[in-house]
Amino acid sequence: MNNPAVYLVIAFSGVIATFFANNYLQKKLITIKNKEKAIDFLLEYLKNFENRCVDYWKKDTHDEDCSLDIKIKYKQLNSFINFTYKKYSLQNKQVVNTLFLKLFSESTGDDFDSKVRKCSKPKKVIEISKISNNIFLKFLENKI
């Protein structure tokens, strides 16, 4: 067992094993970091969507630009949510999808695109914020 070649093979095997273990851990850490960035992006985009909906319902009259923006942001956020949940195998996708659909229904319900709307809807604003906060918490559950 005093053969230096044996010691060299053992040392080399250790180096290779360390390299592959380190490579695996690096990929795992990068995936975790990317998942957290994706969730942060969803949280920010959700807040922007909520703000736009709140802006719309705080006004006394219909705002065509705001209405269109809400519809566009909904489609975009829905796509981002589906992509992120699929890519990172996040938990509670069904709950988030249900809440998000409820948020959209609340945001675009009643007299949403009515040209004759004459008042703001404070109760609707509160409900939109409440649903949005529930979604926010579901996103955070995947981050922790």
C-alpha positions in Angstrom: 0.0 0.0 0.0 3.0 2.2 -0.2 2.4 2.7 -3.9 2.2 6.4 -4.7 -0.1 5.7 -7.7 -2.8 4.4 -5.4 -2.6 7.6 -3.3 -2.7 9.7 -6.4 -5.9 7.8 -7.7 -7.6 8.2 -4.3 -6.7 11.9 -4.2 -7.8 12.5 -7.8 -11.1 10.6 -7.0 -11.7 13.0 -4.1 -11.0 16.0 -6.2 -13.5 14.8 -8.9 -16.1 14.0 -6.2 -15.7 17.4 -4.7 -15.9 19.1 -8.1 -19.2 17.3 -8.9 -20.7 17.9 -5.4 -19.8 21.6 -5.7 -21.2 21.8 -9.2 -24.5 20.3 -8.0 -24.7 22.6 -5.0 -24.0 25.7 -7.2 -26.8 24.7 -9.6 -29.2 24.1 -6.7 -28.3 27.5 -5.1 -28.8 29.3 -8.5 -32.2 27.7 -8.9 -33.2 28.8 -5.4 -32.0 32.3 -6.1 -33.8 32.4 -9.4 -37.0 31.1 -7.9 -36.9 33.9 -5.2 -36.3 36.5 -7.9 -39.3 35.2 -9.9 -41.5 35.3 -6.8 -40.3 38.9 -6.1 -41.2 39.8 -9.7 -44.7 38.3 -9.2 -45.2 40.2 -6.0 -44.2 43.4 -7.6 -46.4 42.8 -10.7 -49.3 41.8 -8.5 -48.9 45.0 -6.5 -48.9 47.0 -9.8 -52.0 45.2 -10.9 -53.8 45.9 -7.6 -52.8 49.6 -7.7 -54.2 49.9 -11.2 -57.5 48.3 -10.2 -57.7 50.5 -7.1 -57.1 53.6 -9.2 -59.9 52.6 -11.5 -62.5 52.1 -8.8 -61.5 55.2 -6.8 -62.5 57.3 -9.8 -66.1 58.5 -10.2 -66.2 57.8 -13.9 -65.1 55.2 -16.4 -61.4 55.4 -17.5 -60.9 53.7 -20.8 -57.1 53.6 -20.5 -57.1 52.3 -17.0 -59.7 49.6 -18.0 -57.6 48.4 -20.9 -54.5 48.4 -18.8 -56.2 46.2 -16.2 -57.2 43.7 -18.8 -53.7 43.6 -20.3 -52.0 43.3 -16.9 -54.3 40.5 -15.9 -53.3 38.5 -19.0 -49.6 39.2 -18.5 -49.7 38.4 -14.8 -51.6 35.2 -15.4 -49.0 34.1 -17.9 -46.2 34.9 -15.4 -47.9 33.0 -12.6 -48.4 29.9 -14.8 -44.8 30.0 -16.1 -43.3 30.5 -12.6 -45.4 27.7 -11.0 -44.5 25.3 -13.8 -40.8 26.2 -13.9 -40.2 26.0 -10.1 -42.9 23.5 -9.1 -44.3 25.9 -6.5 -46.9 24.9 -4.0 -50.6 26.0 -3.8 -51.0 26.7 -7.5 -54.7 25.8 -7.5 -55.4 28.2 -4.6 -53.5 31.0 -6.3 -55.3 30.4 -9.6 -58.7 30.5 -7.8 -57.8 33.6 -5.8 -56.4 35.3 -9.0 -59.6 34.6 -10.9 -61.6 36.0 -7.9 -59.4 39.1 -8.0 -60.0 39.6 -11.7 -63.8 39.0 -11.2 -63.9 41.5 -8.4 -61.8 44.0 -10.4 -63.8 43.8 -13.6 -67.3 43.0 -12.1 -70.3 45.2 -11.6 -70.3 48.3 -13.8 -66.6 48.0 -14.8 -66.7 49.1 -18.4 -69.9 51.1 -18.0 -69.7 54.6 -19.5 -72.4 55.8 -17.2 -70.8 54.9 -13.9 -71.1 57.9 -11.6 -69.4 57.1 -8.3 -66.3 55.4 -6.8 -66.6 52.1 -5.1 -64.7 52.0 -1.8 -66.0 48.6 -0.8 -64.8 47.2 -4.1 -61.3 48.8 -3.4 -61.2 47.1 0.0 -62.2 43.7 -1.4 -59.6 44.0 -4.2 -56.9 44.7 -1.7 -58.0 41.9 0.5 -57.9 39.3 -2.3 -54.6 40.7 -3.5 -53.1 40.4 0.0 -54.2 36.7 0.2 -52.4 36.0 -3.1 -49.4 37.9 -1.9 -49.2 35.6 1.1 -49.5 32.5 -1.0 -46.6 33.6 -3.1 -44.5 34.2 0.0 -45.3 30.7 1.3 -43.2 29.5 -1.7 -40.3 31.8 -0.9 -39.8 30.8 2.8 
